[in-house]
Amino acid sequence: MIKFLDLKLLNKPYENEFKAKFEAFLNSGQYILGNEVLNFEAEFAAYCGTKYCIGTSNGLDALHIIFEAYKVLGKLSVGDEVIVPANTYIASILAISNTGLKPVLVEPDINTCNIDVSSVERAITPLTKAVLGVHLYGQLYQVNALEKLCDANNLLLIEDAAQAHGAVNLEGNKAGNMSNVAAFSFYPTKNLGALGDAGAITTNNTALAETIRKLRNYGRSSTYKYDLKGYNCRMDELQATFLRVKLKHLDVDNAKRKANGQLYIRNINNLKIKLPFYSTNEDHVFHQFVIRVDDRKAFMDYMIKNNIETSIHYPLAPHEQKAFANFSHCNLPLTKKIHKEVVSLPINSALTSNEINEIIKVINKY
Ligand SMILES: *Cc1c(COP(=O)(O)O)cnc(C)c1O
């Protein structure tokens, strides 16, 4: 059986280093916001090319704290509209609604499954204050076009970079450094994955970074001094030690994912399979390799019969979920179609080229 994702296997190369790091962590006696978090923040900021990185408890909390910080700074207020692609992971939309802002769902580009800049433009109203762009499946959205549109309309541009660690645009900027502020997740399945929950925020804006740093830790400015009504969204010290180990290997891991993706794109030649858009630039780190098929169930059953696990990102659109019953009236046919047709093939860096070639052979016979 070729598994869709085997997290134990994925972390196997780092096992010895993790164990040594755990020993050191245990002996340090410093278990909250210690040197490991500080060092990870400096290293991840340097990796992304941003002035600041603030570690958080997870990706959803990173997004949440960003919106709360903009409220503290007077840039956003309750009821403001935030435009977001309708086919993103539900966390992007929850972060907006949980902070009292109004998510405005827009259709993606059917070819890239990424945010469609022209549908963003059509959705702008006098109440629109921000756009949350999502680099879905590890592929950058149209960065320059969206930035231009946001500048022209005086909108904040926020990146959800939870799936795109290390993706680079044509100008050489990394995900996390192509907007006002970005949120990352280090959920274990992400391209840079911890052994538990973790996330981060990157930005070049000093006032924003300072506000976020306070909000993450009860609103605290220094010991026993509280400037804001904050939260506990701190990055875990132990997860920071693991992430520091894996960050050094992120580019190599991403290169393996890209090689796997390129093998699929070059060699899958079955007209029943719609391959994902790929520009051959460095702007895609293949968090997922997402194809589209008409009869998804038949295809997935066929793959399982041939001992290959596949997955779905995601089976049901956020506006069709019970939690977002208030959006059930939305007419989003492209989003619906994407959720009905998408299938994710195994793509992670632990797969061998033999396994990828076996998957290609089976798909071409479908
Ligand atoms: C994973 C993910 C998140 C949430 O991250 P968590 O760490 O699970 O809270 C947010 N947005 C997108 C696009 C994601 O893929």
The ligand as a Gaussian input file, in Angstrom:
#p B3LYP/6-31G(d) Opt

LIG

0 1
 C       -3.742000      24.413000       8.129000
 C       -4.332000      25.686000       7.696000
 C       -4.750000      26.670000       8.617000
 C       -4.847000      26.436000      10.094000
 O       -3.709000      26.015000      10.723000
 P       -3.783000      25.266000      12.147000
 O       -2.378000      25.255000      12.589000
 O       -4.344000      23.904000      11.897000
 O       -4.662000      26.069000      13.049000
 C       -5.200000      27.874000       8.125000
 N       -5.261000      28.111000       6.808000
 C       -4.914000      27.192000       5.889000
 C       -5.000000      27.525000       4.439000
 C       -4.442000      25.942000       6.303000
 O       -4.104000      25.026000       5.379000

